[in-house]
Amino acid sequence: MGSIYLVSIIFVVISMLVSWVLKSKFNQYSKVGLASGLTGKEVAERMLKENGIYDVQVVSVEGFLSDHYNPLNKTVNLSPEVYASSSIASAAVAAHECGHAVQHATAYPWLTMRSKLVPAVQYSSMFVQWVLIAGILMIKVFPSLLLVGIVLFALTTIFSVITLPVEFDASNRALAWLKNTGVATPTEFPKAKDALKWAATTYVVAALASIATLVQYILLYMGGSRRN
């Protein structure tokens, strides 16, 4: 049990460090103006148009780095810092979120797979921690309960892993578009790439943390089963 807490603490610390670097990079590149003068909103609208997407709306939402694409109502949601700013950071983030819109429009397989998992993950997240705690406490008399918790937690892990190709592909689409269209100049492009690299790293850490924790639960279950 102690090893599970140790793994969690290690990855919490790593996640905090990566988040700190990401915010630092965003703040740094937010102060570097884009030569084209395009705001995040204008970058997003142009990328959507040039990819033949006309049914997606670009809107502003509250929250720092709250940027996301919503496939349900087809909106690219940009935080105020991204929506109205004409910086390298805002261009990179806006283009990344439009990358998800392009994935949706082209039925990108990994995005489709992740979308299908959303209802199951939302349902399992409501119970997984309680089932795992109960399973650990009752492992000597009812080890199967922990197994149920492991299955529920595995859904979250699978979702985290599937998220990786989705995020990396969206960044690759964004960077290719920024470079090919000249929206990001040769001196601006490396900065946009660096910003998106650190954003992607947060997803990598989350996936690794989920995998490591899942392995710990499986080992705990196997140990408990053998004792029984």
N, C-alpha and C positions, 0 to 999 in steps of 0.2 A: 504493500500500500504506500509505504514511504517513497518508493521509487517513482510512483505515479506523480506524487506531489513535487518531487525533485525535478522530473522532466518538465512538468508544468511551469515551475518557477524559472527554469533555464530558458524556456521558450518565451515566457512573458518578458524576461529581461531582454532577450534578443529582439522580440517584437517592439519593445519600447525604444530600443536603440535605432532600429530600422525606421520606425515612425518619426523619431527625432531627426534623423538624417533626411528623410523625405520632406518633412516640413521645412527644414533648413534649406534644402535644394529649391523647393517651391518658392520660398521667400527670396532666395538669391536670384533666381531667374525671373521672378515677378518684377524685379527692379530693372531688368534689361529689356528695353523696348524693342518691339518687332519692327524691322526696317519698313515693312509694307504698311504698318500702321493699322492693320486689321485687328479688330477686337475678337475675343473668343467667340462671341455670337456670330460675327461675320465670317470667321474661319469655319465654324460649324456649318453655317448655311451654304457657304461656297463648296465645301467638301461634299455635302449631301447632294447639291445640285449637279456637281461634276461626276457623281456616281449614279446619276439618274434617279435619285430618291426625292420625291416631291410631296410625300404624305407624312413626313416627319417634322414635327415642330420643335424649334429651339426655344427653351424657356429658362428663366432664372429661378433658382430655388435657394432658400436660406440654408446657412451652414457652411463651415469652412471645409473645403475639399469634399463637399457632398455631391460632387458631380457623378452622374450615372445616366445610363440609357434605360428607358422603360419600354419594353416591347409590348406591353399591354395597351398603352395608349399612344405608342409611337412618339415619344418625346425625348429629346436630348436635354437633360436637366443640368444646367451649369450653375455653380455657386457664384455669388456676386463678384468675387475676386477674379473669376475666369470670364464670366459673361461680358463684363464691361471693360476689361483690361486689354490693352494691346501689347502684351508682353510675350516673351518666348514661352514662359510657363503656361500662360492661358492658351496659347496656340496649340501647344503639345497636348494639354488636357482635353481641349475641345475636339481636336482631331482624333484623339483616342476614343472618346465617347461616340464619335461619329463612326469610328471603326466598328463598334458594336452594331450600329444601325445598318451598316453595310453587311455585316455578318447575318443580321436578321433578314435583310432583303434578299440575300443570296442563299438562305437556308444553310448556313455554315453548320456542319454536322455536330461539332462539339457544343455549340451554343444551343442547338436543338435538343441535344441530349441533356444539357444542364437545365434547360427550361422544363423538361419533362420531370426532372427530379425535384423541382422546387416544392410542389405540394407534399411529397413524401418527407422531405427534409424539414419543412415547416411543422408538419405533424409530429415527427419524431423528436424535434427539438423541445417540444412541450413536455415530454416525459423522460427523455433519455437520462438526465442527471439523477432524477429520483429513482429510476429503475436501477441505474448503476450503483447508487449508494445502498439501496435495499439489497441488491445482489451481492455486494461486498459484505454487508453485515450478516447475510443469511447464507454465505457461500458453503458453510459446513453442512447445512441442513437442506438447502434448496439451490444448488449450484446452477441449475437451468435458468434461474432468474437473471443471473449475471450474464449468461449467454444471450438472453433476450436484449439486455442493455448493450452488449457488444454489437449485436446486429443493428440496433438503432443508431449507435455511434458510428458504425461503419458507413451508414448512409451519408452522414456528415463528412466523413473522410473522403468518400468517393466524390462527393460534391466539390470538396476543396481541390482534389486532384484534377477533376475535369475543368475546374475554373482556370487552371494554369494555361492550357493551350488557348482558351478563349481570350484571356487577357494578353498573352504574348502575341497572338495573331492580331488583335485589335491595335496593339502598339506598332506592330510591323506595318499594318495597313496605313496607320496614321503617319509614321515616319516616311514611308515610301511616297505618300501623297505630298507631305510637306516638302520633301526634297525635289520630287519631279515637277511640281508646280512652281517651285521657287518661292513659295510662301515663307519658307525658312531659307535664308541665305547660307552659303557654305560655312560662314563663321557662326551662324545661329543654330545650324542643324545639330552639331555635337552637344550643345546645351539642351536642346529638346530631347535628344536621345538619352542623355544622362538623367533628366527628370523622369522620363518614362521608365527607365531601368530601375530606379529606386521605387517607383510605384509598383512595378511588377514584383520586386523583391518582397514586398509585404505579403503578397499572395503565396510566394514560395515558402516563406517562414510559416504562414498559417497552415499550409498543406503538410509541411514536415512535422509541425507540432501535433497535428491531428493524427498523422501516421504513427509517430512515436508513442503517443498516448494510447492509441488503439492497440499497438503491440504490447504495451504494458498491461492493459486489461486482459488481453488474450493469455499472456503468461500467468497472470494472477488466476484466471479461470482454470488453466491447465494444471497449475499447482494445487488448486483447491479440489479439482476433480480427482487427481491422483491420491490425495489424502483420503478421499472418500472411497 
